[in-house]
Amino acid sequence: VTPGTTFMIELDQRLRDYIAKRFTSRNPDNPWKHLRVLYSGVQTPGEGEHKIADYIRFLRSNENYDGKIRHCLYGLDADLFHLALASHEKHIVLFRQEEIKMTAGKPGSNAVSTFIQVDIERLRQYILLEYQPVFDNYPEIDLSALNFRILDDWVFMNFVIGNDFVGDSILFQW
């Protein structure tokens, strides 16, 4: 599954066709008619999670941005944790597939998946709680003013030491 391969080019075209078909449905109750779909295929360079983070940053740069927009991201890459934390968005939830269990019978026929949900705002609060004892010794410092700096530095340091390892360890400790 590599960009530029015949498989990915065909998959990209089928996804585009599927989206177009959903929007052109003549069903008067078509739930897609109220949706806004942004599709970023293989022609746009970059990993999917980074494209999503770029789009969220683009939205936030708009002067009419509604800070109540909710984002739900799905993926297995630990980059999602760090990109979501660095976005400074209040309403982001990550879904991850924790495990797939196969039951008796044909492989895949009775697969059961377990998913976990991570509220990024709550994760931010837990990370900041780890630093609270340090700042208790300096009451003159307004910790609320430093929160984003602390989180941005935390994300930066995780990228330096290997964010995939750190991101996956977040799950196991949670």
N, C-alpha and C positions, 0 to 999 in steps of 0.2 A: 504494500500500500504506500506507494511513493508518488509524489506529484510528477506529472509528465508521462506516466506510464499509460498504456491503453486502458487499463482497468480504471484508473483515476479519472481519465478524460471521459469515459463512458459513464461512470458514477456521477460525475459532475453534471453531465448533460441530463441524466435521468432525474437528479434532484431538482435542477432548474425546471424541467418539464412538470414534475410533480407539484412544485410550488405554483407554477403558472396555471395548471389544471385546477388546483384548489381555489385560486382567486377568480377563475372564469366560470366556476360552477353556476348553473342556473337555479340551484336550490335557493328559494327565498330565505330560508333559515341558515344559510351558509355562515358558519361561525368564523370563517376566514375573512369575511368582508370587513370586519372591524379590526383586523390585525395589521400590524406593520411588520413585514418580514425583511430582514437584512440578511442576504446570503453572501458569504465570502468564500468563494471556491478556490480551486487550485491555481487560478490565474493570479490571485493576490498572494504575494510572498509572505511568509511568516507562519508561526504556529498559531493554532486557533485561539488558545487562551490569551496570547499576546494581542491578537486582533481584537478580541472582546475587551481587554483592558484599554486598548487604544480608543475604542469606541466609547467606553464609559468616560474616559478623560475628555473626549471630544464633547460629549453631552454636558459634562460639568463646566466646560468652558463657555457654554451658551449663557448669556445674561438672564434668560428666561427659564433657566433650568429649574425643574421641580425636584427638590431634594427628597421628596416622598416616593420617588420611583423605586420600585423593588426589583432587584436583580436576583435571578436564580441561575447558578452555573453548575454544570455537571462535567466532571472529568476526573481522571485518576492522577493527573500530574500534580506534584506538590507546588509547582509554580502558581497554581490557582490560589493557594493560601496567601502567598506573598503578594501577588498582584492585587488580590482583593483587599488585603490589609493596607497596601500602599495607595489604593484608590481613594481612601478617606470617605468612602460611601457608608452611610449608616445602615442601609437596608440591602445587604448581600447575604445570600444563603448558598452554601456549597453542598451539593449532593455527591456522594461518592459511593461506589459499589464496594462493599466491604468483602464479600465473598460470594462464591457460587457453589452451591452444593448440588451434586447429582444424586438423584434417587434411582431406584431400581428401574431397569428398562433400557431403552435406547439412549445413547448419549444425547443430551440436549432436549430430550422430550419432556423431562420432568425437572428441569433445572430450577432451583429456587435461589433467588438472589437476596442478599441482605444489604440494605442501604443505610448509610448514616447521613445525618444532616448537621452541618456546622454553621452556626450563626456567627458571622464574622465580627459583628459588634460585640458579642459576648466574648469571643476569643481576644479581641482588643483589650477588653476590660481585664481579663485574666493575665494577659501579658503585662499590662500596666501595674497590676497588683504585685507582681514580682519585683518591681522597682520601687514600690512605695516605701519599704524600710530605708532605702538609701536616702530618700528625700525627707523622711521624718526627721533626720538630723539637721535639715536646713529649712526651718519653718518660713524663712523669708522668701523662699522660692515658690512661685505659684505653679504647682504641678499641672494644673489644667491647661496652662498656656504652653507647656512643653510636651503634652501628650503626643501630638503628631510628630514632633521631632524625635521623640523616643521611639515611636513605632517605625518611623522611616529609617532611623539608625539600626533598629533591630532587623528590619527586612534587609537592609544593605549588608549587614554583617552575615546574615544567613546566606545571601548570595555569594559572599566571599568564601565562606567555609563549605558551601555545598548545600543549596536549598532543598534538593530532593530528599536528602537524608533527614534534614531538620523538619521539613514538612510532613514526612511520613511519621517521624517520631512524635509530632504533635498529636496525631491520631491515636497512637498507642498509649500516650500518657493521659489522654482525655478520657 
